[in-house]
Amino acid sequence: MTFQRVKRMAAAAGVVVAAGAVPIVAATPASASQSACTNYVASHGYYAGPKVKEACSYGAFDTPTGPFPSPGCELGLRKLDIKSEVSSPACRRA
């Protein structure tokens, strides 16, 4: 085999590997939902009315270390006097 042919085969193999790896690397974990956030708040004794649903509408950010609560969600729940021990985990579920 010639050197040029080996280079082309290695480049083709690299493209195939990259094409297979990109969707795996770029895929985000399945995120929860507004209802999961609202249900979490309600399960801790708070009334989960329209204001809680509105705050929970701000989805969490997917990061390599796991979901990060949206500041909009946490601020909205804190304005409703929901403790941070409940608001933070709830917003990670949004």
Gaussian input, Z-matrix of N, CA and C with variables (Angstrom, degrees):
# hf/3-21g

backbone

0 1
 N
 C     1     B1
 C     2     B2     1     A1
 N     3     B3     2     A2     1     D1
 C     4     B4     3     A3     2     D2
 C     5     B5     4     A4     3     D3
 N     6     B6     5     A5     4     D4
 C     7     B7     6     A6     5     D5
 C     8     B8     7     A7     6     D6
 N     9     B9     8     A8     7     D7
 C    10    B10     9     A9     8     D8
 C    11    B11    10    A10     9     D9
 N    12    B12    11    A11    10    D10
 C    13    B13    12    A12    11    D11
 C    14    B14    13    A13    12    D12
 N    15    B15    14    A14    13    D13
 C    16    B16    15    A15    14    D14
 C    17    B17    16    A16    15    D15
 N    18    B18    17    A17    16    D16
 C    19    B19    18    A18    17    D17
 C    20    B20    19    A19    18    D18
 N    21    B21    20    A20    19    D19
 C    22    B22    21    A21    20    D20
 C    23    B23    22    A22    21    D21
 N    24    B24    23    A23    22    D22
 C    25    B25    24    A24    23    D23
 C    26    B26    25    A25    24    D24
 N    27    B27    26    A26    25    D25
 C    28    B28    27    A27    26    D26
 C    29    B29    28    A28    27    D27
 N    30    B30    29    A29    28    D28
 C    31    B31    30    A30    29    D29
 C    32    B32    31    A31    30    D30
 N    33    B33    32    A32    31    D31
 C    34    B34    33    A33    32    D32
 C    35    B35    34    A34    33    D33
 N    36    B36    35    A35    34    D34
 C    37    B37    36    A36    35    D35
 C    38    B38    37    A37    36    D36
 N    39    B39    38    A38    37    D37
 C    40    B40    39    A39    38    D38
 C    41    B41    40    A40    39    D39
 N    42    B42    41    A41    40    D40
 C    43    B43    42    A42    41    D41
 C    44    B44    43    A43    42    D42
 N    45    B45    44    A44    43    D43
 C    46    B46    45    A45    44    D44
 C    47    B47    46    A46    45    D45
 N    48    B48    47    A47    46    D46
 C    49    B49    48    A48    47    D47
 C    50    B50    49    A49    48    D48
 N    51    B51    50    A50    49    D49
 C    52    B52    51    A51    50    D50
 C    53    B53    52    A52    51    D51
 N    54    B54    53    A53    52    D52
 C    55    B55    54    A54    53    D53
 C    56    B56    55    A55    54    D54
 N    57    B57    56    A56    55    D55
 C    58    B58    57    A57    56    D56
 C    59    B59    58    A58    57    D57
 N    60    B60    59    A59    58    D58
 C    61    B61    60    A60    59    D59
 C    62    B62    61    A61    60    D60
 N    63    B63    62    A62    61    D61
 C    64    B64    63    A63    62    D62
 C    65    B65    64    A64    63    D63
 N    66    B66    65    A65    64    D64
 C    67    B67    66    A66    65    D65
 C    68    B68    67    A67    66    D66
 N    69    B69    68    A68    67    D67
 C    70    B70    69    A69    68    D68
 C    71    B71    70    A70    69    D69
 N    72    B72    71    A71    70    D70
 C    73    B73    72    A72    71    D71
 C    74    B74    73    A73    72    D72
 N    75    B75    74    A74    73    D73
 C    76    B76    75    A75    74    D74
 C    77    B77    76    A76    75    D75
 N    78    B78    77    A77    76    D76
 C    79    B79    78    A78    77    D77
 C    80    B80    79    A79    78    D78
 N    81    B81    80    A80    79    D79
 C    82    B82    81    A81    80    D80
 C    83    B83    82    A82    81    D81
 N    84    B84    83    A83    82    D82
 C    85    B85    84    A84    83    D83
 C    86    B86    85    A85    84    D84
 N    87    B87    86    A86    85    D85
 C    88    B88    87    A87    86    D86
 C    89    B89    88    A88    87    D87
 N    90    B90    89    A89    88    D88
 C    91    B91    90    A90    89    D89
 C    92    B92    91    A91    90    D90
 N    93    B93    92    A92    91    D91
 C    94    B94    93    A93    92    D92
 C    95    B95    94    A94    93    D93
 N    96    B96    95    A95    94    D94
 C    97    B97    96    A96    95    D95
 C    98    B98    97    A97    96    D96
 N    99    B99    98    A98    97    D97
 C   100   B100    99    A99    98    D98
 C   101   B101   100   A100    99    D99
 N   102   B102   101   A101   100   D100
 C   103   B103   102   A102   101   D101
 C   104   B104   103   A103   102   D102
 N   105   B105   104   A104   103   D103
 C   106   B106   105   A105   104   D104
 C   107   B107   106   A106   105   D105
 N   108   B108   107   A107   106   D106
 C   109   B109   108   A108   107   D107
 C   110   B110   109   A109   108   D108
 N   111   B111   110   A110   109   D109
 C   112   B112   111   A111   110   D110
 C   113   B113   112   A112   111   D111
 N   114   B114   113   A113   112   D112
 C   115   B115   114   A114   113   D113
 C   116   B116   115   A115   114   D114
 N   117   B117   116   A116   115   D115
 C   118   B118   117   A117   116   D116
 C   119   B119   118   A118   117   D117
 N   120   B120   119   A119   118   D118
 C   121   B121   120   A120   119   D119
 C   122   B122   121   A121   120   D120
 N   123   B123   122   A122   121   D121
 C   124   B124   123   A123   122   D122
 C   125   B125   124   A124   123   D123
 N   126   B126   125   A125   124   D124
 C   127   B127   126   A126   125   D125
 C   128   B128   127   A127   126   D126
 N   129   B129   128   A128   127   D127
 C   130   B130   129   A129   128   D128
 C   131   B131   130   A130   129   D129
 N   132   B132   131   A131   130   D130
 C   133   B133   132   A132   131   D131
 C   134   B134   133   A133   132   D132
 N   135   B135   134   A134   133   D133
 C   136   B136   135   A135   134   D134
 C   137   B137   136   A136   135   D135
 N   138   B138   137   A137   136   D136
 C   139   B139   138   A138   137   D137
 C   140   B140   139   A139   138   D138
 N   141   B141   140   A140   139   D139
 C   142   B142   141   A141   140   D140
 C   143   B143   142   A142   141   D141
 N   144   B144   143   A143   142   D142
 C   145   B145   144   A144   143   D143
 C   146   B146   145   A145   144   D144
 N   147   B147   146   A146   145   D145
 C   148   B148   147   A147   146   D146
 C   149   B149   148   A148   147   D147
 N   150   B150   149   A149   148   D148
 C   151   B151   150   A150   149   D149
 C   152   B152   151   A151   150   D150
 N   153   B153   152   A152   151   D151
 C   154   B154   153   A153   152   D152
 C   155   B155   154   A154   153   D153
 N   156   B156   155   A155   154   D154
 C   157   B157   156   A156   155   D155
 C   158   B158   157   A157   156   D156
 N   159   B159   158   A158   157   D157
 C   160   B160   159   A159   158   D158
 C   161   B161   160   A160   159   D159
 N   162   B162   161   A161   160   D160
 C   163   B163   162   A162   161   D161
 C   164   B164   163   A163   162   D162
 N   165   B165   164   A164   163   D163
 C   166   B166   165   A165   164   D164
 C   167   B167   166   A166   165   D165
 N   168   B168   167   A167   166   D166
 C   169   B169   168   A168   167   D167
 C   170   B170   169   A169   168   D168
 N   171   B171   170   A170   169   D169
 C   172   B172   171   A171   170   D170
 C   173   B173   172   A172   171   D171
 N   174   B174   173   A173   172   D172
 C   175   B175   174   A174   173   D173
 C   176   B176   175   A175   174   D174
 N   177   B177   176   A176   175   D175
 C   178   B178   177   A177   176   D176
 C   179   B179   178   A178   177   D177
 N   180   B180   179   A179   178   D178
 C   181   B181   180   A180   179   D179
 C   182   B182   181   A181   180   D180
 N   183   B183   182   A182   181   D181
 C   184   B184   183   A183   182   D182
 C   185   B185   184   A184   183   D183
 N   186   B186   185   A185   184   D184
 C   187   B187   186   A186   185   D185
 C   188   B188   187   A187   186   D186
 N   189   B189   188   A188   187   D187
 C   190   B190   189   A189   188   D188
 C   191   B191   190   A190   189   D189
 N   192   B192   191   A191   190   D190
 C   193   B193   192   A192   191   D191
 C   194   B194   193   A193   192   D192
 N   195   B195   194   A194   193   D193
 C   196   B196   195   A195   194   D194
 C   197   B197   196   A196   195   D195
 N   198   B198   197   A197   196   D196
 C   199   B199   198   A198   197   D197
 C   200   B200   199   A199   198   D198
 N   201   B201   200   A200   199   D199
 C   202   B202   201   A201   200   D200
 C   203   B203   202   A202   201   D201
 N   204   B204   203   A203   202   D202
 C   205   B205   204   A204   203   D203
 C   206   B206   205   A205   204   D204
 N   207   B207   206   A206   205   D205
 C   208   B208   207   A207   206   D206
 C   209   B209   208   A208   207   D207
 N   210   B210   209   A209   208   D208
 C   211   B211   210   A210   209   D209
 C   212   B212   211   A211   210   D210
 N   213   B213   212   A212   211   D211
 C   214   B214   213   A213   212   D212
 C   215   B215   214   A214   213   D213
 N   216   B216   215   A215   214   D214
 C   217   B217   216   A216   215   D215
 C   218   B218   217   A217   216   D216
 N   219   B219   218   A218   217   D217
 C   220   B220   219   A219   218   D218
 C   221   B221   220   A220   219   D219
 N   222   B222   221   A221   220   D220
 C   223   B223   222   A222   221   D221
 C   224   B224   223   A223   222   D222
 N   225   B225   224   A224   223   D223
 C   226   B226   225   A225   224   D224
 C   227   B227   226   A226   225   D225
 N   228   B228   227   A227   226   D226
 C   229   B229   228   A228   227   D227
 C   230   B230   229   A229   228   D228
 N   231   B231   230   A230   229   D229
 C   232   B232   231   A231   230   D230
 C   233   B233   232   A232   231   D231
 N   234   B234   233   A233   232   D232
 C   235   B235   234   A234   233   D233
 C   236   B236   235   A235   234   D234
 N   237   B237   236   A236   235   D235
 C   238   B238   237   A237   236   D236
 C   239   B239   238   A238   237   D237
 N   240   B240   239   A239   238   D238
 C   241   B241   240   A240   239   D239
 C   242   B242   241   A241   240   D240
 N   243   B243   242   A242   241   D241
 C   244   B244   243   A243   242   D242
 C   245   B245   244   A244   243   D243
 N   246   B246   245   A245   244   D244
 C   247   B247   246   A246   245   D245
 C   248   B248   247   A247   246   D246
 N   249   B249   248   A248   247   D247
 C   250   B250   249   A249   248   D248
 C   251   B251   250   A250   249   D249
 N   252   B252   251   A251   250   D250
 C   253   B253   252   A252   251   D251
 C   254   B254   253   A253   252   D252
 N   255   B255   254   A254   253   D253
 C   256   B256   255   A255   254   D254
 C   257   B257   256   A256   255   D255
 N   258   B258   257   A257   256   D256
 C   259   B259   258   A258   257   D257
 C   260   B260   259   A259   258   D258
 N   261   B261   260   A260   259   D259
 C   262   B262   261   A261   260   D260
 C   263   B263   262   A262   261   D261
 N   264   B264   263   A263   262   D262
 C   265   B265   264   A264   263   D263
 C   266   B266   265   A265   264   D264
 N   267   B267   266   A266   265   D265
 C   268   B268   267   A267   266   D266
 C   269   B269   268   A268   267   D267
 N   270   B270   269   A269   268   D268
 C   271   B271   270   A270   269   D269
 C   272   B272   271   A271   270   D270
 N   273   B273   272   A272   271   D271
 C   274   B274   273   A273   272   D272
 C   275   B275   274   A274   273   D273
 N   276   B276   275   A275   274   D274
 C   277   B277   276   A276   275   D275
 C   278   B278   277   A277   276   D276
 N   279   B279   278   A278   277   D277
 C   280   B280   279   A279   278   D278
 C   281   B281   280   A280   279   D279

   B1=1.4521
   B2=1.5170
   B3=1.2926
   B4=1.4516
   B5=1.5227
   B6=1.3311
   B7=1.4623
   B8=1.5394
   B9=1.3333
   B10=1.4679
   B11=1.5237
   B12=1.3046
   B13=1.4696
   B14=1.5330
   B15=1.3112
   B16=1.4621
   B17=1.5345
   B18=1.3300
   B19=1.4706
   B20=1.5314
   B21=1.3300
   B22=1.4720
   B23=1.5149
   B24=1.3228
   B25=1.4659
   B26=1.5336
   B27=1.3218
   B28=1.4689
   B29=1.5234
   B30=1.3154
   B31=1.4617
   B32=1.5225
   B33=1.3242
   B34=1.4678
   B35=1.5309
   B36=1.3205
   B37=1.4698
   B38=1.5240
   B39=1.3226
   B40=1.4625
   B41=1.5161
   B42=1.3243
   B43=1.4706
   B44=1.5266
   B45=1.3108
   B46=1.4661
   B47=1.5278
   B48=1.3181
   B49=1.4637
   B50=1.5246
   B51=1.3218
   B52=1.4640
   B53=1.5259
   B54=1.3147
   B55=1.4679
   B56=1.5267
   B57=1.3014
   B58=1.4666
   B59=1.5141
   B60=1.3284
   B61=1.4627
   B62=1.5178
   B63=1.3156
   B64=1.4714
   B65=1.5335
   B66=1.3253
   B67=1.4653
   B68=1.5311
   B69=1.3081
   B70=1.4674
   B71=1.5234
   B72=1.3246
   B73=1.4558
   B74=1.5231
   B75=1.3259
   B76=1.4605
   B77=1.5245
   B78=1.3028
   B79=1.4588
   B80=1.5207
   B81=1.3086
   B82=1.4634
   B83=1.5176
   B84=1.3045
   B85=1.4541
   B86=1.5138
   B87=1.2959
   B88=1.4597
   B89=1.5246
   B90=1.2955
   B91=1.4550
   B92=1.5141
   B93=1.2850
   B94=1.4554
   B95=1.5222
   B96=1.2960
   B97=1.4498
   B98=1.5190
   B99=1.3209
   B100=1.4580
   B101=1.5285
   B102=1.3134
   B103=1.4633
   B104=1.5298
   B105=1.3409
   B106=1.4657
   B107=1.5263
   B108=1.3182
   B109=1.4653
   B110=1.5319
   B111=1.3192
   B112=1.4632
   B113=1.5250
   B114=1.3235
   B115=1.4710
   B116=1.5275
   B117=1.3152
   B118=1.4646
   B119=1.5239
   B120=1.3289
   B121=1.4647
   B122=1.5330
   B123=1.3274
   B124=1.4660
   B125=1.5281
   B126=1.3320
   B127=1.4674
   B128=1.5284
   B129=1.3255
   B130=1.4651
   B131=1.5225
   B132=1.3235
   B133=1.4601
   B134=1.5181
   B135=1.3103
   B136=1.4617
   B137=1.5294
   B138=1.3294
   B139=1.4581
   B140=1.5253
   B141=1.3064
   B142=1.4594
   B143=1.5278
   B144=1.3100
   B145=1.4556
   B146=1.5171
   B147=1.3395
   B148=1.4645
   B149=1.5272
   B150=1.3158
   B151=1.4686
   B152=1.5220
   B153=1.3196
   B154=1.4712
   B155=1.5226
   B156=1.3228
   B157=1.4634
   B158=1.5222
   B159=1.3217
   B160=1.4613
   B161=1.5266
   B162=1.3285
   B163=1.4673
   B164=1.5260
   B165=1.3119
   B166=1.4668
   B167=1.5288
   B168=1.3061
   B169=1.4608
   B170=1.5319
   B171=1.3373
   B172=1.4602
   B173=1.5228
   B174=1.3013
   B175=1.4574
   B176=1.5160
   B177=1.3146
   B178=1.4679
   B179=1.5229
   B180=1.3221
   B181=1.4554
   B182=1.5166
   B183=1.3246
   B184=1.4584
   B185=1.5199
   B186=1.3174
   B187=1.4558
   B188=1.5260
   B189=1.3144
   B190=1.4690
   B191=1.5333
   B192=1.3291
   B193=1.4652
   B194=1.5170
   B195=1.3208
   B196=1.4570
   B197=1.5158
   B198=1.3314
   B199=1.4617
   B200=1.5274
   B201=1.3270
   B202=1.4639
   B203=1.5198
   B204=1.3373
   B205=1.4615
   B206=1.5244
   B207=1.3103
   B208=1.4615
   B209=1.5271
   B210=1.3236
   B211=1.4727
   B212=1.5248
   B213=1.3239
   B214=1.4674
   B215=1.5161
   B216=1.3094
   B217=1.4629
   B218=1.5263
   B219=1.3204
   B220=1.4692
   B221=1.5237
   B222=1.3194
   B223=1.4554
   B224=1.5230
   B225=1.3317
   B226=1.4624
   B227=1.5212
   B228=1.3210
   B229=1.4698
   B230=1.5292
   B231=1.3259
   B232=1.4737
   B233=1.5301
   B234=1.3392
   B235=1.4626
   B236=1.5273
   B237=1.3175
   B238=1.4696
   B239=1.5210
   B240=1.3297
   B241=1.4667
   B242=1.5251
   B243=1.3131
   B244=1.4625
   B245=1.5238
   B246=1.3120
   B247=1.4670
   B248=1.5268
   B249=1.3259
   B250=1.4688
   B251=1.5308
   B252=1.3366
   B253=1.4668
   B254=1.5257
   B255=1.3257
   B256=1.4641
   B257=1.5318
   B258=1.3247
   B259=1.4650
   B260=1.5226
   B261=1.3138
   B262=1.4619
   B263=1.5324
   B264=1.3416
   B265=1.4617
   B266=1.5294
   B267=1.3089
   B268=1.4719
   B269=1.5144
   B270=1.3305
   B271=1.4753
   B272=1.5164
   B273=1.3214
   B274=1.4636
   B275=1.5206
   B276=1.3160
   B277=1.4666
   B278=1.5265
   B279=1.3215
   B280=1.4766
   B281=1.5136
   A1=109.40
   A2=113.82
   A3=117.43
   A4=109.91
   A5=113.82
   A6=119.81
   A7=111.21
   A8=116.79
   A9=120.90
   A10=110.71
   A11=116.14
   A12=120.54
   A13=110.77
   A14=116.95
   A15=121.95
   A16=109.75
   A17=116.31
   A18=120.24
   A19=111.29
   A20=116.69
   A21=119.81
   A22=111.68
   A23=117.48
   A24=120.53
   A25=110.60
   A26=117.34
   A27=120.88
   A28=110.17
   A29=117.93
   A30=121.15
   A31=110.60
   A32=116.75
   A33=120.42
   A34=110.60
   A35=115.99
   A36=119.29
   A37=110.63
   A38=117.17
   A39=120.59
   A40=111.99
   A41=116.97
   A42=120.91
   A43=109.88
   A44=117.17
   A45=120.98
   A46=110.27
   A47=117.37
   A48=121.23
   A49=110.29
   A50=116.60
   A51=120.47
   A52=110.76
   A53=117.51
   A54=120.94
   A55=110.82
   A56=116.64
   A57=119.44
   A58=113.02
   A59=117.31
   A60=120.94
   A61=112.90
   A62=118.29
   A63=121.02
   A64=112.09
   A65=120.44
   A66=118.02
   A67=113.12
   A68=116.67
   A69=119.61
   A70=110.51
   A71=116.79
   A72=121.68
   A73=110.88
   A74=117.21
   A75=121.73
   A76=113.21
   A77=118.04
   A78=120.40
   A79=110.27
   A80=115.45
   A81=120.16
   A82=108.67
   A83=117.54
   A84=119.26
   A85=110.30
   A86=115.19
   A87=119.36
   A88=109.31
   A89=115.12
   A90=118.13
   A91=109.96
   A92=114.84
   A93=120.12
   A94=108.25
   A95=116.91
   A96=118.25
   A97=111.15
   A98=112.69
   A99=120.36
   A100=110.02
   A101=116.80
   A102=119.39
   A103=111.79
   A104=117.47
   A105=119.44
   A106=110.13
   A107=116.51
   A108=121.84
   A109=110.36
   A110=115.70
   A111=121.17
   A112=111.00
   A113=116.28
   A114=120.08
   A115=111.51
   A116=117.04
   A117=120.62
   A118=110.02
   A119=116.45
   A120=120.78
   A121=109.60
   A122=116.61
   A123=120.89
   A124=111.76
   A125=116.64
   A126=119.61
   A127=112.32
   A128=116.63
   A129=120.98
   A130=112.14
   A131=115.84
   A132=120.55
   A133=115.90
   A134=118.52
   A135=121.09
   A136=109.75
   A137=115.54
   A138=120.66
   A139=108.21
   A140=116.49
   A141=121.35
   A142=109.50
   A143=115.04
   A144=121.11
   A145=111.92
   A146=115.51
   A147=119.85
   A148=114.34
   A149=118.59
   A150=120.40
   A151=111.16
   A152=116.81
   A153=119.98
   A154=109.12
   A155=117.22
   A156=120.47
   A157=110.75
   A158=116.42
   A159=119.80
   A160=110.77
   A161=116.88
   A162=120.02
   A163=110.63
   A164=116.47
   A165=120.74
   A166=112.53
   A167=117.55
   A168=119.79
   A169=111.89
   A170=116.94
   A171=120.42
   A172=107.88
   A173=116.41
   A174=121.08
   A175=113.34
   A176=115.34
   A177=121.70
   A178=109.13
   A179=115.65
   A180=122.25
   A181=108.83
   A182=116.44
   A183=120.42
   A184=108.98
   A185=115.89
   A186=122.08
   A187=108.42
   A188=117.84
   A189=119.59
   A190=113.30
   A191=116.96
   A192=119.57
   A193=112.85
   A194=117.66
   A195=121.90
   A196=110.91
   A197=116.51
   A198=119.12
   A199=112.19
   A200=115.16
   A201=122.55
   A202=107.22
   A203=118.37
   A204=120.15
   A205=112.40
   A206=115.50
   A207=121.16
   A208=109.63
   A209=117.59
   A210=119.46
   A211=112.20
   A212=117.27
   A213=120.51
   A214=111.93
   A215=116.24
   A216=121.08
   A217=110.43
   A218=116.08
   A219=118.99
   A220=111.71
   A221=116.83
   A222=120.32
   A223=110.41
   A224=116.38
   A225=120.31
   A226=112.35
   A227=116.91
   A228=120.16
   A229=111.37
   A230=116.59
   A231=119.46
   A232=110.62
   A233=117.33
   A234=120.70
   A235=111.52
   A236=116.15
   A237=121.38
   A238=111.56
   A239=116.69
   A240=123.87
   A241=113.24
   A242=115.61
   A243=120.10
   A244=106.75
   A245=115.36
   A246=120.88
   A247=111.33
   A248=115.15
   A249=120.39
   A250=111.72
   A251=117.22
   A252=120.39
   A253=111.22
   A254=116.29
   A255=121.22
   A256=110.28
   A257=117.18
   A258=120.19
   A259=112.79
   A260=117.35
   A261=120.22
   A262=112.18
   A263=118.71
   A264=117.94
   A265=112.50
   A266=117.04
   A267=119.65
   A268=110.78
   A269=115.47
   A270=119.70
   A271=112.19
   A272=119.08
   A273=120.53
   A274=110.43
   A275=116.81
   A276=121.21
   A277=111.73
   A278=117.32
   A279=121.00
   A280=111.39
   D1=145.05
   D2=178.55
   D3=-85.46
   D4=161.40
   D5=-179.63
   D6=-62.81
   D7=-37.99
   D8=179.94
   D9=-63.00
   D10=-41.44
   D11=-179.19
   D12=-65.69
   D13=-41.16
   D14=177.95
   D15=-62.48
   D16=-43.34
   D17=178.31
   D18=-60.82
   D19=-43.27
   D20=179.52
   D21=-65.05
   D22=-40.34
   D23=179.32
   D24=-66.51
   D25=-39.60
   D26=178.26
   D27=-66.19
   D28=-39.97
   D29=178.29
   D30=-64.95
   D31=-41.86
   D32=179.11
   D33=-64.33
   D34=-42.07
   D35=178.32
   D36=-63.86
   D37=-39.21
   D38=177.92
   D39=-63.26
   D40=-39.50
   D41=178.46
   D42=-64.96
   D43=-42.60
   D44=-179.87
   D45=-63.57
   D46=-43.83
   D47=179.36
   D48=-64.24
   D49=-44.09
   D50=179.87
   D51=-63.68
   D52=-41.48
   D53=-179.70
   D54=-64.12
   D55=-33.47
   D56=178.32
   D57=-78.65
   D58=-28.92
   D59=-175.94
   D60=-85.20
   D61=-30.92
   D62=-175.74
   D63=-58.25
   D64=-47.66
   D65=179.56
   D66=-62.63
   D67=-31.98
   D68=179.98
   D69=-71.10
   D70=-42.73
   D71=-179.07
   D72=-70.72
   D73=-40.41
   D74=-175.27
   D75=-79.77
   D76=-16.79
   D77=-177.48
   D78=-66.90
   D79=135.69
   D80=176.61
   D81=-96.88
   D82=151.26
   D83=178.05
   D84=-64.66
   D85=154.54
   D86=179.16
   D87=-61.28
   D88=126.15
   D89=-179.51
   D90=-92.76
   D91=156.36
   D92=178.48
   D93=-78.97
   D94=-148.94
   D95=-174.02
   D96=-148.41
   D97=175.24
   D98=176.94
   D99=-58.81
   D100=-39.63
   D101=-178.22
   D102=-67.59
   D103=-33.78
   D104=177.92
   D105=-65.31
   D106=-39.37
   D107=177.13
   D108=-64.60
   D109=-48.65
   D110=-178.94
   D111=-62.07
   D112=-43.24
   D113=179.45
   D114=-64.24
   D115=-36.74
   D116=178.84
   D117=-63.86
   D118=-44.00
   D119=178.84
   D120=-62.20
   D121=-46.09
   D122=-179.03
   D123=-64.11
   D124=-34.77
   D125=-178.69
   D126=-68.85
   D127=-12.60
   D128=178.12
   D129=-103.74
   D130=19.13
   D131=171.79
   D132=89.51
   D133=5.89
   D134=179.15
   D135=-94.64
   D136=151.14
   D137=175.38
   D138=-76.20
   D139=123.25
   D140=-177.26
   D141=-101.75
   D142=72.52
   D143=-179.98
   D144=-90.09
   D145=-160.68
   D146=-176.28
   D147=-61.89
   D148=-32.42
   D149=-179.73
   D150=-70.44
   D151=-36.54
   D152=175.84
   D153=-67.66
   D154=-42.33
   D155=178.73
   D156=-61.92
   D157=-38.84
   D158=178.49
   D159=-64.35
   D160=-45.08
   D161=178.96
   D162=-63.22
   D163=-38.99
   D164=-178.81
   D165=-74.38
   D166=-6.60
   D167=179.19
   D168=-74.60
   D169=-15.20
   D170=175.40
   D171=-81.86
   D172=109.57
   D173=-175.62
   D174=-70.88
   D175=153.77
   D176=176.87
   D177=-72.40
   D178=156.61
   D179=177.19
   D180=-93.41
   D181=129.13
   D182=177.10
   D183=-81.51
   D184=124.68
   D185=178.46
   D186=-125.39
   D187=165.03
   D188=178.41
   D189=-59.76
   D190=-24.84
   D191=-179.70
   D192=-94.24
   D193=1.71
   D194=179.54
   D195=122.69
   D196=178.51
   D197=-177.56
   D198=-66.30
   D199=140.62
   D200=177.80
   D201=-113.30
   D202=126.20
   D203=-176.35
   D204=-63.82
   D205=139.46
   D206=177.94
   D207=-69.64
   D208=134.48
   D209=176.36
   D210=-60.07
   D211=-33.38
   D212=178.06
   D213=-63.52
   D214=-40.14
   D215=178.52
   D216=-67.74
   D217=-49.35
   D218=-178.10
   D219=-62.84
   D220=-42.39
   D221=179.85
   D222=-64.20
   D223=-42.39
   D224=178.79
   D225=-60.93
   D226=-42.57
   D227=179.74
   D228=-72.00
   D229=-35.94
   D230=178.85
   D231=-66.35
   D232=-34.25
   D233=176.59
   D234=-64.05
   D235=-22.61
   D236=178.15
   D237=-92.60
   D238=12.77
   D239=179.59
   D240=62.47
   D241=34.24
   D242=174.19
   D243=-92.45
   D244=126.64
   D245=-175.30
   D246=-59.94
   D247=150.53
   D248=-178.89
   D249=-64.16
   D250=-26.05
   D251=177.50
   D252=-64.82
   D253=-21.37
   D254=178.30
   D255=-103.39
   D256=-41.51
   D257=-174.74
   D258=-65.21
   D259=-42.10
   D260=-177.43
   D261=-63.85
   D262=-51.79
   D263=177.30
   D264=-64.17
   D265=-34.33
   D266=178.22
   D267=-62.57
   D268=-44.89
   D269=-178.14
   D270=-69.96
   D271=-24.76
   D272=173.93
   D273=-69.53
   D274=-21.59
   D275=178.99
   D276=-86.40
   D277=-13.93
   D278=-176.47
   D279=-72.74

